């Protein structure tokens, strides 16, 4: 996810791969290592607040630049960013970029934690095969318009 950084902040475009990057780990920037093995882009991860039982992208996100349905480019930060289980307030048309504020940690311990997350994920999910991922049930009630 990290394309550039200032201090403990990392920045990435919305279309950048979400895949955890070793360069963050080697620099001792902790927080997003729990996302290892989750496919998709940064923008998609923010929209759906991608994560695991160990954490999610929303808890580290401090700002996002979006394009609204009316074509306006806006910054969303602070109180405007709300993240819940597999949802966020970032329901804008396009998420252009985002920044996350990470924590400093020992690179060796961080690498070991990331490796552990990878092993657990690989053992519990078929990563080499196509999968439906999350499956959602339509709630009972009136028939949907579509």
N, C-alpha and C positions, 0 to 999 in steps of 0.2 A: 504494500500500500504506500509506503513512503517514497516520495519522489524528491522531496527536499525537506530540510529541517532547520529550525532555529531553536536552540536550547533543547527543551524536551518536547517541542511541538513538531508534528509531522504533517505534511500536506500531500494530498493526492487528488487527481482528477476523478470525477465520478465514473468514468469508463475504465479506470485502472483496475487490474485484477486485484481481488481481495487477498489473495494468497499471502500468508505471513512471509516476511522477507528476512533472511538471515542477517542483512546489514543492520537492522534495528537491534537484533539480538546481540551482535558483535559490539555495537555501540553501547549496550546496556540500557536500552529503552524498553521497558516492560509495559504490558497491558494488552496488546493485540495478539500475543503469542497463542492465546486460547482459540483464535480463529483459524488456526492451521487446518488445512484440509477442507475448509468450506469453500465451495466453488462460487463463482460470480464476480461481480464488480463492486467497487466501493459504493457507488450510487445505489445499487440494488440492496446491498447490505445495510446501508443507512435507512433506506425506505422501509425495509422489513425488520430492522434492528437485529441483524444476524448475530448469533452467539451460541454458546454452549452453556452447560450447567455451571461452568466456571466464570462466565462473564459474557458481555455483549459489547458491540461496537459503540452503542449509545452512551455507555458510561464513560467513555474516553473522548467523545466528540464535543468540541467546544464551539465550532462554527461550520456553517455550510453555505455555499453560494448556489443559488437555484435560479431557474427560469420559471416564472409563473405561467399559467394558462393564457394570460393576456400578453405574454412576451416580455415582461419586465424582469430584469436581472436584480435579485435581492440577496442580501446577506441575512442569514438566520443564525442567531446566537443567543446565549444565555437563556432567558425565560421563554424564548420562542421555541427552543428545542425540548421536546417532550418525547421520551422513549418508554415504551412498555413492552410486554411480552410479544415479540414478533410484529411490532408496530411502532410507528413514529409519527411525529407531526410533520415530517418531511414528505408530504403528499403532493408536492409541486410537480409540474410536468417533467422537469429535468433537474437533476442534481449535478452541477458543474464541477464542484470541488468541495473538499472538506478538510478540516484540520482537527487533529486530536492532540491532546496534551497527555503525554505518557509519563511514567515514573522511572527514575534511575534505579538500576538494580545491577547486581553482579552478573556480568556476561556469561560466566560459566554456569552459574545456578539457573539463569534464564534459559540457556541452551538446553540444560537438562530437563527443565519444566516443559519446554516446547517439544522436546523429543518424547516425553511422557504423554503429552496431549496427542501427539501424532500416533503413537502406538495404540493408545486407547481408542482413538477414532478409527484407525485402520482395522482394529480387531472387532469393532462393533458395527461398522458400516461397509458395504461392498463398494469400495472406491474405484475399482477398475471396471465396474459395470454400470450401464445406464440404470437410473433409478428415478422413481417419481418424486423423491424427496418428501416434502410434507404433503399430506393429503387433507383436504378441508371438506367438511360436511356442510351442506346448505341447511340452514335452520328451517324448522317447520313453520308453516304459515302460508299466506297467500302465494300463489305461483309467481315466480319472478317474471318480469316483463319480457325477458329475452327468451 
